[in-house]
């Protein structure tokens, strides 16, 4: 059997298949013209590179950000990315202004009410009002906002709106309302009775720079 280019041989030294480039170069013990091809060992080594955590030969060099450390391996870099993404996605890292977004609640009763802006940002309050009442908004920290719809099946009464960044020390909320003739701010508004049906009002309050401001729709 003759020797020709392209013939495959087993390279015992590298444990890879090889083919002969030029048949005239073939001599016993001489493999300068052999071209080694990819083998299963190459695949195993590539897989190994992706799983190595300490070998300096497989280090990736430097990075400009703060997530992946310099001179680490592929596996370590992927682990650092995974940890960073999962940490960012946890509720502990979500800004407090976002927590509770679109969290709703309904309350009832002809009594003074306190609603927690840290838990809910949309409240529906129904009652047959027969006395003036206070609406206190707790934990309204900077950037938080809340909307309260108040439905009245009783008589026309006044509602005073106050807020606090904690659960005490409530202060007046400055409300805008287009029913005032001179555009003056309100801290108390009149909740109508619907004149034979039922009254309803919308109160929206936000903390901007420590100022409790908002508007009321439905003031009589």
N, C-alpha and C positions, 0 to 999 in steps of 0.2 A: 504494500500500500504506500503510495507516494505522499510526500508532505507538501501541502499547498496552503496559500494564505486563506485566512478565514476559518481554519480548522480549530475546534475547541479542545482545550486541555484543562486538566485539573491542576491548579497551582497550589502545591502542598504548602509553600511558605506562607502565602496570604490566606489560604483556605478559600479561594475564590476560583470561579471559572475564568479562563482566559482564552483569547483567540490569537492566532499567529498573524502578524502583520505582513512579513515578507518571508517566504519559504526559504530563500537563500541564506537567511540569518540563522536558521535552525541548526543548532548543534547540541549535543548532550550537555546539560548543565548550563546552557546559555539562554536567557529569556529576555534579552534586551528589546526584541521586537514583539514581545507578547503584550497584548492589550487586555487588561483585566476588565471584566464586566461586573455589573452589580449582582450581588448574591444575597442570600438570606441573612448572612452575617452583617452586610451593610444595613439592612433594614433593622436588625436588632440593635445596631449601634445608634441609628437615628432615634429609635424609640428610647434607648438609654439616655440620649442627650436630653430628651423631654422630661425624664424622670429624675435626673441627677439634681441633687440639692447642694453639694459641697465642692465638686471637682472644679478647680480653677481653670482647667482647660476649656470648660464650657461656659465661662462667664460672658455676660452680654455687654460689658462696658458701662459707661455712665449714662444717666438719664437727667433731664433738666427739671423734672417735676419732683414732687415730694411723696408720691405713692410708691414707686418702684425704687428700691435701693440700688446704688451703684455696684457694679461688679457682682451681680447675682446671676443665678441660672434661670433657664426658662421656667422650670417648675416653681421656683421661688417667686418669680415675677408674676406668674399666673395666680398664685396663691394670694399675693399682695393685692392684685386687682380684684379678685373675688371678695376678699375681706373688706376692701374699701367700698365696693358697690353694695354689699349686703349691709354694711354699717350705715351708709347714706340712706338706704331704703327703710331702715327701722324707724318706728315712730318716735324713738328717743331723739333722733336727729332732725325731726321735722320742726320747723319754726312754730312757736306757740300761736302765731297769728293764723296758721293753717289748720292746726288741730281743732276738730269739732266743726270744720267747714260743712255747711249744709246738714247740721245736726239739729233735728227738730224736736219740739215737745209741746204738749198741750196741757193747760192748767185751767181750773175752774174755781169759782167761789167769789162771793161778795166780801172780800177782805183784802188788806194790804198784801202785796205780793213781792217776793224777791226772786229774781231769775239770775242764774249763773252763766255769765258770758263765756266762761272757760269750758263749759259743757255743751251749751246750746247756743246757736246763733239765730234761730227762728222759733218764735213762741206764738201760740194761739191761746188767748185767754178769753174765756166766756163766763159771763155772770149776769144775774139779774141785779144790777147795781141799785142800791137804795141809799148809799152814803158816798161822800168823797173818799177817794182811795189813793194810796201811794204805790208807785211802781218803782222798786229799787233794783238796780242792775249791779250785780257784784262781779268782781274780777274782770272788769273792763280795762285791761292793760293796753298800752300804746299799740295802735294798729288794729285792735279788735273792734268788731262792730256787731250789732244785733238788731233784729227787727221783731217787733211785737205787734201782732194784730189783736185788737180788743173788741169783742162783740158784746153788746149790751142789750139784754132782754128786759131790763128794768126801767128805771127813771133816769132822767138826765143828771149826770153828776160830773164833778171835777176830778181829774187825774193829775197828780203831781209826779214828775219823773225825776229821779235822782240816780247817781251812779258812783261807783268807787272802784279803785284798782285792786281792792281786797274785799273783805267781807264786813267792813265797818267804815265809819267816817264818810258817809255818803254826802255828795255835793250836788248842786243843781245842774241839770242838763239844759243847755241853751237850744231851744227848738225854733226852727223857722216854720212859718205858717202863712199862706197867702191870704188868710181871712182877716189878718190884722190890717187896719187901715194905714198905719204908718211903717209897717215892716218891722216892728219891734219884736225882740226875742221873747219866747215864752218859756216858762218853767212848769206851768200848770195849764192844762187845756180842758175844755168842756166836752165830755163824751155824750153825744146825743142819744136819744132813745128811738130815733127813726120816725117819730111822730105817727104812732099807730102801728109801725112795723118793728124793726130792730135797728139799733144804731151800731156802727162799726167804725173803728179808727185804726190807722197804721202809724206806728211810732218807730222811727229808725234812728239809732244812736251809734256814734263812733268816737273813739278816743284818738285825737290827733294832737300829739305833742303835749299830752296831759290835759287837753281841753275836751270836755264832754259836750259834743255838739250833735245836732241831728235835725230831723223835721217831723212834723205831724201832719197827717192827712185825715180829715174827718172832724177837725175841731169845729164846734158850733159857735 
